[in-house]
């Protein structure tokens, strides 16, 4: 299966500038670019769809260019926004730009400039004076043309500043610059970028001539089967930075997807072949309770975004949590598992008081019911005496006591002096 058919099978592409022309372009090695906005210190799982597109294109023999928007990030992309964004200061923007570049380097093969590059559009956009920019490029964009683009039209009621209004021209200049300097003939982006992408095509054709063989395509906005936004957990977005979203949390998000979403996400987020995915789908349908699709999906996502070792480690963590054998986990794994439920305590407590202190019980009566009902485990062992004194003496790694109520309620106590 060639790359075009593979992308169609995975339902990754929403719009083509011209489907037949794009298909023809992809039959021979091309230079293809995608832009990444340094609006935060880490990209999230939605951005990974675009990263994976570059990875797929690169694996199929195309040279890819990832553009980090050091210049456009100073302006702010109006796409998908209902109001003007707050502009970042230069220090924050520079730090974010470097962080995004470092993340991209994890996924793209940059061993040879003929395979892949990461560039910063500040390197060329910052060299234009305001007057030169207007003379060289502004004359190619009529106000009527720009107002007709969805990216601008969607903001007309709430208002759009001239700053964000000019973003379309800046991104178009990116495409023209890459076309002229690197022979880049194709741009990819999210579906909300369609107006900006096609504006870039139009600029190239006005400058280079209508015969210029260039194209663009956009990726679908990934949603859940119920139509809700994908990639949001209870704590917010799923980031690619492990310090913001741990491998375990990423694994848990994907292993808890619905049956319908799991098969669809296997196509979008993994590099398994069509035959492999179809085989998993058949086996999953035979026995959905085994959750083969979800387990495969979660493993593959963590393996790709972090590492094979991380994927195997989070499976071990999940199994330990399910079985209650938490003492087999390392200190790092325990703190990663229960980062959101750590309670810092000083001194000693009866087991009954401890349950109330960590909010595992609302009253002493309820605490006693839990304890005497065999529902309480301390560091993996059952405890049934409400008056038992819990001290740091037997703490895991000299610091932690892990209290479990029932099968799913965990409370990690960090003993402090």
C-alpha positions as CSV (number, residue, x, y, z in Angstrom):
1,X,0.0,0.0,0.0
2,X,1.5,3.4,-1.0
3,X,1.5,6.3,1.4
4,X,-1.6,8.0,-0.2
5,X,-3.7,4.9,0.2
6,X,-2.4,4.3,3.7
7,X,-3.4,7.8,4.8
8,X,-6.9,7.2,3.2
9,X,-7.2,3.9,5.0
10,X,-6.4,5.5,8.4
11,X,-8.9,8.3,7.6
12,X,-6.3,10.9,8.4
13,X,-6.9,13.3,5.6
14,X,-9.9,15.6,5.5
15,X,-9.2,18.0,2.6
16,X,-6.9,18.1,-0.5
17,X,-6.1,21.1,-2.6
18,X,-6.6,18.7,-5.5
19,X,-6.8,15.0,-4.6
20,X,-5.5,13.7,-8.0
21,X,-2.6,16.2,-8.0
22,X,-1.6,15.3,-4.4
23,X,-1.7,11.6,-5.3
24,X,0.6,12.2,-8.2
25,X,3.0,14.3,-6.2
26,X,3.3,11.6,-3.5
27,X,4.3,9.0,-6.1
28,X,7.7,10.6,-6.2
29,X,9.9,11.9,-3.4
30,X,8.7,15.3,-2.3
31,X,9.7,17.8,0.4
32,X,6.7,18.3,2.7
33,X,6.3,20.7,5.6
34,X,4.2,21.2,8.7
35,X,4.2,24.1,11.1
36,X,4.1,23.9,14.9
37,X,3.0,26.8,17.1
38,X,5.2,27.4,20.2
39,X,2.2,28.6,22.2
40,X,3.1,26.3,25.1
41,X,6.1,24.5,26.5
42,X,4.9,21.2,25.3
43,X,2.9,19.8,22.5
44,X,-0.1,17.6,23.2
45,X,-1.6,14.4,21.8
46,X,-3.6,16.3,19.2
47,X,-0.3,17.7,17.8
48,X,1.0,14.2,17.7
49,X,-1.4,13.5,14.8
50,X,0.5,16.0,12.7
51,X,3.9,14.7,14.0
52,X,2.8,11.1,13.0
53,X,1.9,12.3,9.6
54,X,5.4,13.7,9.1
55,X,6.8,10.4,10.4
56,X,4.6,8.3,8.0
57,X,5.6,10.5,5.0
58,X,9.3,10.3,6.0
59,X,9.2,6.5,6.3
60,X,7.7,6.4,2.8
61,X,10.7,8.2,1.4
62,X,9.7,11.9,1.5
63,X,11.9,14.6,3.0
64,X,10.0,16.4,5.7
65,X,10.5,19.9,7.3
66,X,9.1,20.8,10.6
67,X,8.7,24.5,11.0
68,X,8.7,25.9,14.6
69,X,6.9,29.2,14.5
70,X,9.3,31.5,16.4
71,X,8.0,34.4,14.4
72,X,4.4,33.5,13.8
73,X,4.2,32.6,17.5
74,X,4.8,36.2,18.3
75,X,1.6,37.1,16.3
76,X,-0.8,34.3,17.2
77,X,-2.8,32.1,14.9
78,X,-6.5,33.0,14.9
79,X,-7.5,29.5,13.7
80,X,-10.0,27.9,16.0
81,X,-10.0,30.9,18.4
82,X,-13.1,32.8,19.3
83,X,-11.1,35.8,20.7
84,X,-7.7,37.4,20.5
85,X,-5.0,35.4,22.3
86,X,-2.6,37.0,24.9
87,X,0.7,37.6,23.3
88,X,3.7,35.9,24.9
89,X,6.8,37.7,26.0
90,X,10.0,37.0,24.0
91,X,11.7,35.0,26.8
92,X,8.7,32.7,27.1
93,X,8.4,32.3,23.4
94,X,12.1,31.5,23.0
95,X,11.9,28.9,25.7
96,X,8.7,27.3,24.2
97,X,10.3,27.3,20.7
98,X,13.3,25.4,22.0
99,X,11.1,23.0,23.9
100,X,9.0,22.2,20.8
101,X,12.1,21.8,18.7
102,X,13.5,19.3,21.3
103,X,10.3,17.3,21.3
104,X,10.2,17.1,17.5
105,X,13.8,15.8,17.5
106,X,12.6,12.8,19.4
107,X,10.3,11.7,16.6
108,X,11.8,12.7,13.3
109,X,14.9,11.3,11.5
110,X,17.3,14.3,11.2
111,X,20.4,12.3,10.6
112,X,20.5,13.6,7.0
113,X,19.2,17.0,5.8
114,X,17.9,15.2,2.8
115,X,15.6,13.2,5.1
116,X,14.4,15.8,7.5
117,X,14.9,19.3,8.9
118,X,13.6,21.5,11.7
119,X,13.7,25.2,11.0
120,X,12.5,28.3,12.7
121,X,10.5,30.8,10.6
122,X,12.0,33.7,12.7
123,X,15.1,33.1,10.6
124,X,13.5,34.6,7.5
125,X,10.5,36.5,8.6
126,X,12.5,38.7,11.0
127,X,14.7,39.9,8.2
128,X,11.9,41.8,6.4
129,X,11.2,45.4,7.2
130,X,7.6,46.4,7.5
131,X,7.6,48.3,4.3
132,X,9.5,45.6,2.4
133,X,7.0,43.0,3.7
134,X,4.0,45.0,2.4
135,X,5.6,45.7,-0.9
136,X,6.8,42.1,-1.5
137,X,3.8,40.2,-0.3
138,X,0.9,42.3,0.9
139,X,0.1,43.3,-2.7
140,X,-0.8,39.7,-3.5
141,X,-3.6,39.6,-0.9
142,X,-6.9,41.5,-1.3
143,X,-9.0,42.3,1.7
144,X,-12.0,40.5,0.0
145,X,-9.8,37.4,-0.5
146,X,-8.8,37.3,3.2
147,X,-12.3,38.0,4.5
148,X,-13.6,35.0,2.5
149,X,-11.3,32.6,4.4
150,X,-13.1,30.7,7.3
151,X,-10.2,31.4,9.6
152,X,-11.0,35.2,9.3
153,X,-14.7,35.0,8.7
154,X,-15.3,33.1,11.9
155,X,-13.9,36.0,13.9
156,X,-15.8,38.8,12.3
157,X,-18.5,38.9,14.9
158,X,-16.2,38.9,17.9
159,X,-13.5,40.9,16.2
160,X,-10.0,40.3,15.0
161,X,-7.0,42.6,15.3
162,X,-4.8,43.5,12.3
163,X,-2.1,41.5,14.1
164,X,-3.9,38.2,13.9
165,X,-5.5,39.2,10.5
166,X,-1.9,39.3,9.1
167,X,-1.1,35.8,10.3
168,X,-2.4,34.3,7.0
169,X,0.2,36.3,5.0
170,X,3.0,35.3,7.3
171,X,2.2,31.6,7.0
172,X,1.9,32.0,3.2
173,X,5.4,33.5,3.1
174,X,6.6,30.5,5.0
175,X,5.4,28.1,2.3
176,X,6.8,30.4,-0.5
177,X,10.2,30.6,1.3
178,X,10.4,26.8,1.8
179,X,9.3,26.3,-1.8
180,X,12.1,28.6,-3.1
181,X,14.9,27.5,-0.7
182,X,14.1,23.8,-0.2
183,X,11.9,22.9,-3.2
184,X,9.1,22.2,-0.8
185,X,6.0,21.4,-2.8
186,X,3.5,20.4,-0.2
187,X,2.2,21.6,3.2
188,X,0.1,19.7,5.7
189,X,-1.8,21.0,8.7
190,X,-4.9,20.5,10.9
191,X,-8.3,21.0,9.3
192,X,-8.6,24.4,11.0
193,X,-5.6,25.5,8.9
194,X,-7.3,25.0,5.5
195,X,-7.6,28.8,4.8
196,X,-4.0,29.4,5.7
197,X,-2.7,26.4,3.6
198,X,-4.6,27.4,0.5
199,X,-3.5,31.0,0.8
200,X,0.1,29.7,0.7
201,X,-0.6,27.8,-2.5
202,X,-2.1,30.9,-4.1
203,X,0.9,33.0,-3.1
204,X,3.3,30.5,-4.7
205,X,1.3,30.5,-7.9
206,X,1.1,34.2,-8.1
207,X,4.8,34.6,-7.6
208,X,6.1,31.5,-9.4
209,X,3.4,31.1,-12.0
210,X,0.2,29.0,-12.2
211,X,2.1,26.0,-13.5
212,X,3.9,25.5,-10.1
213,X,3.2,22.0,-8.9
214,X,2.3,22.5,-5.3
215,X,-0.4,21.1,-3.1
216,X,-1.7,20.8,0.5
217,X,-3.8,18.5,2.6
218,X,-5.3,18.7,6.1
219,X,-5.8,16.1,8.8
220,X,-9.1,15.5,10.5
221,X,-9.8,16.9,13.9
222,X,-9.8,13.7,16.0
223,X,-12.9,13.3,18.1
224,X,-14.4,10.6,20.2
225,X,-17.3,8.4,18.9
226,X,-19.7,10.5,20.9
227,X,-18.5,13.6,19.1
228,X,-16.7,15.1,22.2
229,X,-13.3,16.5,22.0
230,X,-10.5,14.0,22.0
231,X,-7.3,14.2,24.1
232,X,-8.7,15.8,27.3
233,X,-8.4,14.0,30.6
234,X,-9.8,15.1,33.9
235,X,-6.7,17.1,34.6
236,X,-6.6,18.7,31.1
237,X,-4.7,18.1,27.9
238,X,-2.5,15.0,27.4
239,X,0.9,16.5,26.8
240,X,3.9,14.8,25.1
241,X,6.2,16.0,28.0
242,X,6.3,13.2,30.5
243,X,6.6,15.7,33.3
244,X,3.2,17.1,32.4
245,X,1.5,13.8,31.4
246,X,3.2,10.7,32.7
247,X,3.5,7.6,30.5
248,X,1.2,5.8,32.9
249,X,-1.5,8.5,32.6
250,X,-1.2,8.4,28.8
251,X,-1.6,4.6,28.9
252,X,-4.6,4.8,31.1
253,X,-6.3,7.3,28.8
254,X,-6.0,5.0,25.8
255,X,-6.8,1.7,27.6
256,X,-10.1,3.2,28.7
257,X,-11.3,4.1,25.3
258,X,-14.5,2.6,23.9
259,X,-14.5,-0.4,21.6
260,X,-15.5,1.8,18.7
261,X,-12.8,4.4,19.3
262,X,-10.1,1.8,20.0
263,X,-10.1,0.4,16.5
264,X,-10.3,3.8,14.9
265,X,-7.4,5.1,17.1
266,X,-5.3,2.1,16.1
267,X,-5.4,3.5,12.6
268,X,-4.6,7.1,13.6
269,X,-2.1,6.8,16.4
270,X,-0.1,3.6,15.7
271,X,2.2,2.4,13.0
272,X,0.8,-1.0,12.8
273,X,0.0,-2.2,9.3
274,X,-3.5,-2.5,7.9
275,X,-3.3,-6.3,8.1
276,X,-2.2,-6.1,11.7
277,X,-5.0,-3.7,12.6
278,X,-7.6,-5.8,10.8
279,X,-6.5,-8.9,12.6
280,X,-6.7,-7.2,16.0
281,X,-10.2,-5.9,15.1
282,X,-11.4,-9.5,14.3
283,X,-9.9,-10.9,17.5
284,X,-11.3,-8.1,19.5
285,X,-14.9,-8.6,18.2
286,X,-14.7,-12.3,19.1
287,X,-14.1,-11.5,22.7
288,X,-14.4,-7.8,23.6
289,X,-14.0,-8.5,27.3
290,X,-10.3,-9.2,26.8
291,X,-10.0,-5.6,25.5
292,X,-7.3,-6.6,23.0
293,X,-7.7,-3.4,20.9
294,X,-7.4,-1.1,23.9
295,X,-4.4,-2.9,25.3
296,X,-2.6,-2.9,22.0
297,X,-3.5,0.8,21.4
298,X,-2.3,1.9,24.8
299,X,0.9,0.0,24.5
300,X,1.7,1.2,21.0
301,X,1.0,4.9,21.8
302,X,3.2,4.9,24.9
303,X,5.9,3.0,23.0
304,X,5.9,5.5,20.2
305,X,5.7,8.7,22.3
306,X,8.0,7.6,25.1
307,X,9.8,4.2,24.7
308,X,9.3,0.4,24.6
309,X,10.7,0.3,28.1
310,X,8.1,2.8,29.3
311,X,5.3,0.9,27.7
312,X,6.4,-2.4,29.4
313,X,6.8,-0.6,32.7
314,X,3.3,1.0,32.7
315,X,1.8,-2.5,32.0
316,X,3.7,-3.8,35.0
317,X,2.4,-0.9,37.1
318,X,-1.2,-1.5,35.9
319,X,-1.0,-5.2,36.8
320,X,0.5,-4.4,40.2
321,X,-2.3,-2.0,40.9
322,X,-5.0,-4.4,39.8
323,X,-3.5,-7.3,41.9
324,X,-2.7,-5.1,44.9
325,X,1.0,-6.2,44.8
326,X,2.2,-2.6,45.0
327,X,5.3,-3.4,47.1
328,X,6.9,-4.7,43.8
329,X,6.9,-1.2,42.4
330,X,9.8,1.2,42.6
331,X,9.6,4.5,44.4
332,X,9.4,6.3,41.0
333,X,6.6,4.1,39.9
334,X,4.6,4.6,43.1
335,X,4.9,8.4,43.0
336,X,3.9,8.3,39.3
337,X,0.9,6.2,40.0
338,X,-0.4,8.3,42.8
339,X,0.9,11.7,42.1
340,X,-2.6,13.2,42.2
341,X,-3.5,11.6,45.6
342,X,-0.4,12.3,47.7
343,X,-1.2,13.5,51.3
344,X,1.6,14.8,53.4
345,X,1.3,14.0,57.1
346,X,3.4,14.5,60.2
347,X,3.3,12.3,63.3
348,X,1.5,9.0,64.0
349,X,-2.2,8.1,63.7
350,X,-4.5,5.3,64.6
351,X,-5.7,3.5,61.5
352,X,-9.2,4.9,62.2
353,X,-8.0,8.5,62.4
354,X,-5.8,8.0,59.4
355,X,-8.7,7.2,57.2
356,X,-10.4,10.4,58.2
357,X,-7.2,12.4,57.8
358,X,-6.7,11.3,54.1
359,X,-10.5,11.6,53.5
360,X,-10.9,7.9,52.9
361,X,-13.8,8.0,55.4
362,X,-16.1,10.8,56.5
363,X,-16.4,9.8,60.2
364,X,-15.0,7.4,62.8
365,X,-18.0,5.2,62.4
366,X,-17.6,4.9,58.7
367,X,-13.8,4.3,59.2
368,X,-14.5,1.5,61.5
369,X,-17.0,-0.1,59.1
370,X,-14.4,0.0,56.3
371,X,-11.6,-1.4,58.6
372,X,-13.7,-4.2,60.2
373,X,-15.2,-5.0,56.8
374,X,-11.8,-6.0,55.5
375,X,-11.7,-3.1,53.1
376,X,-8.4,-1.5,54.2
377,X,-5.0,-2.5,53.0
378,X,-1.7,-0.8,54.1
379,X,1.2,-1.3,51.7
380,X,-0.6,-4.3,50.2
381,X,-1.5,-6.0,53.5
382,X,-5.0,-6.1,55.1
383,X,-5.5,-4.4,58.4
384,X,-8.6,-4.9,60.6
385,X,-7.8,-3.1,63.9
386,X,-9.2,0.5,64.0
387,X,-6.9,1.3,67.0
388,X,-3.7,0.1,65.3
389,X,-1.0,2.8,65.3
390,X,0.3,3.6,61.8
391,X,3.9,5.0,62.0
392,X,6.5,5.8,59.4
393,X,8.6,2.9,60.6
394,X,7.3,0.5,58.0
395,X,6.9,3.1,55.3
396,X,7.9,2.2,51.7
397,X,11.3,3.6,50.9
398,X,11.3,5.2,54.3
399,X,8.8,7.8,53.1
400,X,5.5,6.4,51.9
401,X,2.5,4.6,53.2
402,X,0.0,3.4,50.6
403,X,-3.5,3.0,51.9
404,X,-6.1,1.2,49.8
405,X,-9.8,1.3,50.5
406,X,-11.8,-1.3,48.5
407,X,-10.5,-2.2,45.1
408,X,-9.9,1.2,43.5
409,X,-9.4,3.9,46.1
410,X,-5.8,4.6,46.8
411,X,-4.2,7.2,49.1
412,X,-0.5,7.8,49.1
413,X,0.8,9.2,52.4
414,X,4.1,10.9,52.5
415,X,5.5,11.1,56.0
416,X,7.3,14.4,56.8
417,X,9.4,15.3,59.8
